[in-house]
Amino acid sequence: MARVKGALATRKRRKKVLKLAKGYWGAKSKHFKMAKEAVMKSGNYAYIGRKQRKRDFRRLWITRISAGCKANGTNYSTFMNGLKKADITLNRKMLSEIAIADPEAFTALVEKAKAALN
């Protein structure tokens, strides 16, 4: 039986890694061994970043809602509690968009939340 040569698969694998490492500084984009390590590390960073992005956006939305609440004389936690008691189910993303784009509508929401608490 003939011997199987792995040159084709090896070259394909190395080209794939070096393509992913394109643009990296110095030997990380030229040498396979260093490129492989850098690509693995960047993959880990990308994976972690996808989780962090969700947290970061939620933090941003809460900050925007809080700023809108303070402008209307209440705080974030009281506002959210009031919305829950008034059976208004809007997520934080939409609430932050309303706070930015339509301050009058946000003021109306704050008033409804305050009324639900009293």
C-alpha positions in Angstrom: 0.0 0.0 0.0 1.2 3.5 -0.9 2.4 5.9 1.8 0.0 8.9 2.4 1.8 12.2 2.2 0.3 15.0 4.3 1.9 17.9 2.6 -1.4 19.1 1.0 -3.3 19.1 4.3 -0.5 20.6 6.2 -0.1 23.5 3.7 -3.9 24.1 3.7 -4.0 24.2 7.5 -1.0 26.6 7.7 -2.4 28.9 5.0 -5.7 29.1 6.9 -4.0 30.1 10.1 -1.7 32.6 8.3 -4.7 34.1 6.6 -6.4 34.7 9.9 -3.2 36.2 11.3 -2.9 38.7 8.4 -2.3 42.2 9.7 -0.7 41.1 13.0 2.5 42.8 13.9 5.9 41.3 13.1 6.5 37.5 13.1 2.9 36.9 14.3 1.8 37.3 10.7 4.7 35.5 9.1 5.7 32.5 11.2 3.2 29.6 11.5 4.0 28.8 15.2 3.6 32.4 16.4 0.7 33.0 14.1 -1.1 29.9 15.5 -0.7 31.2 19.1 -1.8 34.7 18.2 -4.9 33.4 16.3 -5.9 31.1 19.3 -5.5 34.1 21.7 -7.5 36.4 19.4 -10.2 33.7 19.2 -10.5 33.7 23.0 -10.7 37.4 23.1 -13.4 37.4 20.5 -15.4 34.8 22.4 -15.1 36.8 25.6 -15.9 40.0 23.8 -19.2 38.6 22.5 -20.3 38.1 26.1 -19.0 41.5 27.3 -20.8 43.3 24.5 -24.2 42.3 25.9 -23.2 43.5 29.4 -21.8 46.8 28.0 -25.0 47.6 26.1 -27.2 46.8 29.0 -25.0 49.1 31.2 -25.3 51.9 28.5 -29.1 51.5 28.3 -29.4 51.7 32.1 -27.2 54.8 32.2 -29.4 56.5 29.6 -32.6 55.6 31.4 -31.2 56.8 34.7 -30.2 60.2 33.1 -33.8 60.5 31.8 -35.2 59.7 35.2 -33.0 62.2 37.0 -34.2 64.9 34.5 -37.8 64.0 35.5 -37.1 64.1 39.3 -36.9 60.4 40.1 -34.3 57.7 40.2 -33.8 54.6 38.1 -34.8 51.9 40.6 -38.0 53.7 41.6 -38.9 54.3 37.9 -38.4 50.6 37.0 -40.4 49.5 40.1 -43.2 51.9 39.1 -43.2 50.5 35.5 -43.5 47.0 36.8 -46.4 47.9 39.1 -48.1 49.8 36.2 -47.8 46.7 34.0 -45.7 48.5 31.4 -43.4 45.9 29.9 -40.8 47.8 27.9 -37.2 46.5 27.8 -34.3 48.7 28.7 -33.2 49.1 25.1 -36.5 50.6 24.0 -36.7 52.7 27.2 -33.3 54.2 26.5 -34.3 54.9 22.8 -37.5 56.7 24.0 -35.5 58.7 26.6 -33.1 59.9 23.8 -35.5 60.3 20.9 -38.8 61.3 22.5 -38.3 63.0 25.9 -42.1 63.9 26.1 -43.1 60.3 25.9 -40.5 59.4 28.5 -41.9 62.0 30.8 -45.3 60.5 30.3 -43.9 57.0 31.3 -42.3 58.5 34.4 -45.6 60.0 35.4 -47.4 56.7 34.9 -44.7 55.0 37.0 -45.0 57.5 39.8 -48.8 57.2 39.8 -48.5 53.4 40.1 -46.4 53.8 43.2 -48.9 56.0 45.0 
